[in-house]
Amino acid sequence: KSGYPAVRFKGFNEAWTNRKLGNYFDYEQPTPYIVTNTNYSDEYNTPVLTAGQSFILGYTNEDIGLKCATYKEPVIIFDDFTTSTHLVTFPFKVKSSAMKILTLTQKNDSMYFGYTSLQNIKYKPLNHERQWISIFSKIKIGIPISKIEERKIGNLFERIDHLDNYYQQKIERLNSIKQSLLQKMFI
């Protein structure tokens, strides 16, 4: 049935409603948070982010003009050209203005539900143009009427992502050990 997901948490059976992303998220231009010095070093504390694949470009010693994000009040950085996204839970600076910083319009919405919804959108930009205002803000996503259901779904995907990251790190470590052993044992 339309408006009813195929899989639900027990006890939730209302149809979902549709909301435009522009009504779910507010956006902020990143200009106040652009780093002034691109001499990055791992000895510095402030991460410099890009919404692209690399995510953390490096670290700066700049500590003024940070965008504050926390685990309790995360933000999403949205690449305005590629539409890639990252959830951010720590203070940061940015490399350029080619992104939007997204926050929840309604504080009782689930950021992780919104983040997962963004990642689930099947859209590939055709041109090298800014995407948020002209296209993405107008895309409608299905949202539970119940805020409890919305939070449960957001929490589920947050836990899955944390487990995925945890095991990816374990796999990377095992691969590193394997490569080291291969180099030392097979001459």
N, C-alpha and C positions, 0 to 999 in steps of 0.2 A: 504494500500500500504506500502511496505517496505520503511523505511526511513521517513515516514510521521506519526507523532503522531496523535492519534484519536481526541485529543482536542488541539486546538491552540488558541493563541490570534489573534484577528481580524487583518488582514493585513499581516500576515506571512503565506507563502505557499510554501517556498522552502523545498526540502528534507533536512533532517539532515545528517550530516557526522558522521563517527565513529572515535573515538580517543582512544588510549590506556590510561589507568589511569596514567601510567608512563610518558606519554607525556603531560598530563593535570596537574599533580602535581610533584613538586620536593619533595624529602624527605630529612630529616636531622636526624641523630642519636641524641638521647637525652642525651648522656653521659655528655656533659658540664653542663647540668641543673639538674643533680641528686643531691638531698638533701643529706647533710653529716650527719645531726642529725635528728633522727626520733622521738624526743621528741616534739610532736605536741601540740599546745595549741590554743584555740579560742581567746586568748589574742594577738596572733601574727597576722601579716598582710599578709604574703605571702602564697598563697594556694599551696599545694602539690597535684599534680594530678596523677591519674591513668586513663588509657583508658578504664578500666573496668566499671562495673555498678556503683560503688560507686562514681566515678569521682573525688570528692574532698576528699582526705584522711584525711586532717587536715591542720593546718597552722603552718608555721615555722617563726622564726625570722631571717632567712638567707635572705639577700637582695643583695648579690653578686652572679653573675652567673645566673640571671633570664632569662628565655625565654620571650622576649617582644612580646606581642600580643595586639592588640587594636581592637576596633569595626571597624575601617577603614582598618586595616591590620590583620585580624584574621588568626589563624592557625587551623589545624585539628590534633588532636592526634588520632592515629590509633593503636589499640592493635594488635601487630604483631602475637599473638597466637589465639585470639578469633575473630578478625577483627571488634570489636566494635569501634565506632568513637564518638568523641565529638568535637564540634566547640568551640574554646576558643578565648575570646576577652579581655583578661587581662593578665598581667605578672604573671608568675608561675615558680615553680620548679616541678620536677617529682620524683617519688619514685624509678623507675628502668629503665633499658634500653630496656624493653620488648615492646617498642612502636616505632613508627616513627612519626616525626612531619612533617606534609604536608603543603606546601605552593603552590601557583599557579605558574606554569611555565611561563605563559603569564599573565602579570598584568592586561590586559583588559578582562580576563575571569572572571566569576562570582564565587566567593568562595562558596556562598550558593547553586548555581546550582550544583557545584561539590560535595559539602557535601550531598545534597539531592540525587544525583546520587549514591554516595557511600552507603548511607543507603538503597537504593532501590535494591542493588545487592543481589540476592538470592544465597548465598553460605555459607555453613557451613564447617569449617575445619574438616578434617577427622583425622588428626594427630596433636600432640602437636609440631608443627614446625613453624618457622617464615613464614608469609604469604605474606608480601608486595612484596619483590623482586621476589620470585619464582612464585607467582600466581597473586596477585592483580594488580601489575604494568602492567601486560599483558592483563588484562580484558579490552575490548572495551566498551565504552559507547556512546550513541547517543548524539550529540551536535548540536544545531542550527548553521547554517552558519552565521546567523545574531547575532552579539553580543548584539544588542538591545533586541532581543527575549530571548536570554540566560539570560540577566540581569532581564528582566521582570519575567521570570519563577523563577529565584533565589529569587527575591524580594517577589513574591507571597508566596512561601513556607516559607520564613523568617517571613512574617507577620502571616501566619497560625501557625507556631511554637510559635511565641510570644503570640498569643491569646491562644493557647493551654496551654502554661505554666502559663499564667495569670489566666485562669479559673481553672487549676489544683490546684494552690495555694489557690484560693477561696474555692474550694471543700475541700481541706485539712483543711482549717480553719473552715469551717462549720462542718466537721466531728469531729474536736477537740472540738468545742463548744457542739455538740451533746453528745459526750462521757462525757464531764464534767457535763452536765445537767443530763444525765442518772445516773451518780454516785451520784449526789447530790439530785435528786428527787425520785429515787427508792431505798429505803433502805430495 
